[in-house]
Amino acid sequence: MNTYIANSRIGNDKTVGKITCNDVSVVDYLILSSDLFQMTKNFEVEEFNPILSDVHCNLNFTLESKPYTNINNVKTVEKQVIKWNNNKQDKFVKFVKEKKSEKIRDIENILDKIIDRNDTVQQTDIDTTMNKICDIFNSSSISVFGTKCKNQKYTKHNEKPWYKRGCKGKRNLFHQARQSNGKIKSEESKNALKEASKSYKKELNRSYNDFQMNTAKDLRKLAKSDPKLLWKKLNSIDTNKSNKTDAVKIEDLYEHFKRLSQDEVIEDIDLTKD
């Protein structure tokens, strides 16, 4: 079959072959076709993370491809400047003085000409001057404060109802231990990471079990006191109504594995190159 092992061939793992399991062996592989080798931009075996596995290291890689864009369905997103931030006012003034000095002199020259003309100021003179001043402020605001999508709505991360404050605290301690182990990489930091991961897992299990038990109690009470509310609550937690994805057609799967089994090996590929 036209597939190859990527370990020790590409990315940060090239010519290294870092061990992936229990500090003794390589049993976790990234398997790629010859075409995917050209699309894989990086690959590395990450440091052991006890939250993800008991003995295996995580494999991290990136596939890069050209996205398909239907120009008939491209939607333009309207941008707006982020509101004034007092903490950046000095930066804004400095930016205007340094980057917009030529435009400021241009405005000064226009005003001098209006004064020297010794004539009634026309509406066009006022409009031209104000437009130039607004352009300086707007372009400087974009550079200093940035922009955001207009009317963009941000939804909060959909955390599980059983994921309480105790879980968040243990998670923070776990991440601190993981970062410390990544910098020091000593036996002491490794043991601290294992202990933090065990504590985090224990808190997750405890919080989840408590939630399940309390939910079961509430449902039993509702079954006796208010059956209508019981069914309303059961319907609200029905996970089959959301997060549905389109199923892959069986014909597509058949054609895919049929192509893989044809043993079409590309001869001119050099797996030793990036």
C-alpha positions in Angstrom: 0.0 0.0 0.0 1.1 3.6 -0.7 1.6 4.5 3.0 4.7 5.3 5.1 5.7 5.9 8.7 6.4 9.6 9.3 8.3 9.2 12.6 11.9 10.2 12.4 11.4 11.4 8.8 9.8 14.8 9.0 9.5 17.9 11.3 11.2 18.2 14.6 11.4 14.4 14.8 13.5 14.1 11.6 16.5 11.8 12.2 15.5 11.7 15.9 12.9 9.0 16.3 11.8 10.1 19.8 10.3 7.3 21.9 6.6 7.5 22.3 5.7 4.9 25.0 6.8 4.6 28.6 10.3 6.0 27.9 11.4 2.8 26.3 9.9 2.3 22.8 8.2 3.7 19.7 4.8 2.2 19.3 2.8 5.3 18.2 3.1 6.1 14.5 2.0 8.8 12.1 1.1 6.9 8.9 0.9 9.0 5.7 0.4 8.5 2.0 3.0 9.9 -0.4 0.7 12.8 -1.2 0.2 13.7 2.4 3.9 13.8 3.0 4.0 17.0 0.9 1.1 18.5 2.9 2.5 17.8 6.3 4.3 20.9 7.5 5.5 19.8 11.0 5.6 16.8 13.2 6.8 16.2 16.7 6.4 13.8 19.6 5.3 15.9 22.5 6.3 15.6 26.1 4.4 12.9 28.1 1.1 14.3 29.3 -0.5 12.0 32.0 -3.9 13.5 31.4 -4.0 12.2 27.8 -2.6 8.7 28.4 -1.0 6.5 31.0 2.1 5.7 29.0 1.8 7.2 25.5 3.1 10.5 24.2 0.9 12.8 22.1 1.8 13.1 18.3 1.4 16.6 17.0 1.4 17.4 13.3 -0.1 19.9 10.9 -1.6 19.3 7.5 -1.7 22.2 5.1 -3.9 22.4 2.0 -5.4 25.0 -0.3 -9.0 25.7 0.7 -11.7 25.7 -1.9 -13.5 29.0 -2.1 -16.7 29.6 -4.0 -16.4 33.2 -5.1 -20.2 33.4 -5.7 -20.8 32.7 -2.0 -18.1 34.9 -0.4 -19.6 37.1 2.3 -17.9 40.4 3.2 -17.5 41.0 6.9 -18.0 44.6 8.0 -15.3 45.8 10.4 -15.4 48.5 13.0 -12.7 50.1 15.1 -12.4 49.0 18.7 -13.5 51.7 21.2 -11.1 54.2 22.8 -8.8 52.7 25.4 -7.4 55.2 28.0 -4.5 52.9 28.6 -3.4 53.4 25.0 -3.9 57.2 24.7 -0.1 58.0 24.9 0.5 55.4 22.2 -2.2 57.0 20.1 -0.7 60.5 20.4 2.8 59.2 19.7 1.5 57.4 16.6 -0.2 60.5 15.2 2.9 62.6 15.8 5.3 60.2 14.2 3.3 58.5 11.4 0.9 61.3 10.4 3.1 64.3 10.5 3.0 64.8 6.7 -0.8 64.7 6.7 -0.9 67.2 9.6 1.3 69.6 7.7 -1.0 69.1 4.7 -3.9 70.3 6.8 -1.9 73.2 8.1 -1.1 74.3 4.6 -4.8 74.2 3.6 -5.7 76.4 6.6 -2.9 78.8 5.8 -4.2 79.2 2.2 -7.7 79.8 3.4 -6.4 82.6 5.7 -4.2 84.1 3.1 -7.0 84.1 0.6 -8.8 86.7 2.8 -12.2 85.5 1.5 -15.3 83.9 2.9 -14.7 80.3 3.9 -16.6 77.9 1.6 -18.4 74.8 2.8 -16.1 72.7 0.5 -13.1 74.1 2.4 -14.6 73.0 5.7 -15.5 69.5 4.3 -12.1 68.9 2.8 -10.3 69.9 6.1 -12.6 67.8 8.3 -12.3 64.8 6.0 -8.5 64.9 6.3 -8.7 65.2 10.1 -11.1 62.3 10.3 -8.9 60.2 8.1 -5.9 60.8 10.4 -8.0 59.8 13.5 -9.6 56.8 11.9 -6.4 55.3 10.4 -4.5 55.9 13.6 -7.3 54.2 15.7 -7.2 51.1 13.4 -3.4 50.9 13.9 -3.4 51.5 17.7 -6.7 50.0 18.9 -7.4 47.4 16.1 -10.7 46.3 14.6 -13.4 43.7 15.2 -16.2 42.3 13.1 -19.3 44.4 13.4 -22.2 42.9 15.3 -20.2 39.7 15.9 -21.7 37.6 18.7 -19.4 35.6 20.9 -20.8 32.5 22.6 -19.4 31.3 25.9 -17.5 28.0 25.9 -20.1 25.3 26.4 -18.7 23.8 29.6 -20.3 20.7 31.1 -22.7 21.3 33.9 -20.7 19.1 36.2 -17.4 20.9 35.6 -17.4 23.0 38.8 -14.9 25.4 40.4 -13.0 22.6 42.0 -12.3 21.1 38.5 -11.0 24.4 37.2 -8.7 24.8 40.2 -7.2 21.3 39.7 -6.9 22.0 36.0 -4.9 25.2 36.7 -2.6 23.3 39.1 -2.1 20.6 36.4 -1.1 23.2 33.8 1.3 24.8 36.1 3.0 21.5 36.9 3.1 20.7 33.1 4.7 24.0 32.3 7.2 23.6 35.1 8.1 20.1 33.9 8.5 21.4 30.4 11.1 24.0 31.6 13.0 22.0 34.2 12.5 18.3 33.1 13.8 16.9 36.4 12.6 13.8 38.2 11.0 15.9 40.9 9.0 18.0 38.3 8.0 14.8 36.5 6.6 13.3 39.8 4.9 16.6 40.5 3.2 16.4 37.1 2.0 12.9 37.7 0.6 13.8 41.1 -1.2 16.9 39.7 -2.7 14.8 36.9 -4.0 12.2 39.3 -5.5 14.9 41.5 -7.2 16.5 38.4 -8.6 13.2 37.2 -9.8 12.3 40.7 -11.6 15.7 41.0 -13.2 15.2 37.5 -14.5 11.8 38.5 -15.8 13.0 41.8 -17.6 16.0 40.3 -19.1 14.0 37.5 -20.3 11.2 39.8 -21.8 13.8 42.2 -23.6 15.5 39.3 -25.0 12.2 38.1 -26.2 11.2 41.5 -27.9 14.5 42.2 -29.5 14.5 38.8 -30.9 11.1 39.4 -32.4 12.2 42.7 -34.0 15.3 41.1 -35.5 13.1 38.4 -37.0 10.7 40.9 -38.6 13.5 42.8 -40.0 15.0 39.6 -41.4 11.7 38.5 -43.6 11.7 41.7 -44.4 15.4 42.0 -44.5 16.8 38.4 -44.3 14.3 35.5 -44.8 17.1 32.9 -41.7 19.0 34.2 -39.8 15.7 34.2 -40.4 15.1 30.5 -39.6 18.7 29.7 -36.2 18.3 31.5 -35.5 15.0 29.8 -36.2 16.5 26.4 -33.9 19.5 27.2 -30.9 17.1 27.8 -31.5 15.0 24.7 -28.1 15.1 23.0 -29.4 13.4 19.8 -31.1 16.6 18.7 -27.9 18.6 18.2 -24.4 18.2 17.0 -25.4 16.0 14.1 -22.9 15.7 11.2 -23.4 14.4 7.7 -22.6 10.7 7.5 -20.0 9.6 5.0 -21.6 7.6 2.2 -20.7 3.9 2.1 -19.9 4.3 -1.6 -17.2 6.9 -0.9 -15.6 4.7 1.8 -15.5 1.8 -0.7 -13.8 3.9 -3.4 -11.3 5.3 -0.9 -10.2 1.9 0.4 -10.3 0.5 -3.1 -7.7 3.1 -4.2 -5.5 2.4 -1.1 -5.5 -1.3 -1.9 -4.2 -0.8 -5.5 -0.6 -0.5 -4.4 0.1 2.6 -6.5 3.5 3.7 -5.1 4.9 6.9 -6.4 8.5 6.1 -7.2 10.0 9.6 -7.4 9.2 10.7 -3.8 12.2 11.3 -1.5 11.2 10.6 2.0 14.5 12.0 3.4 13.6 15.5 2.3 11.3 18.0 4.1 
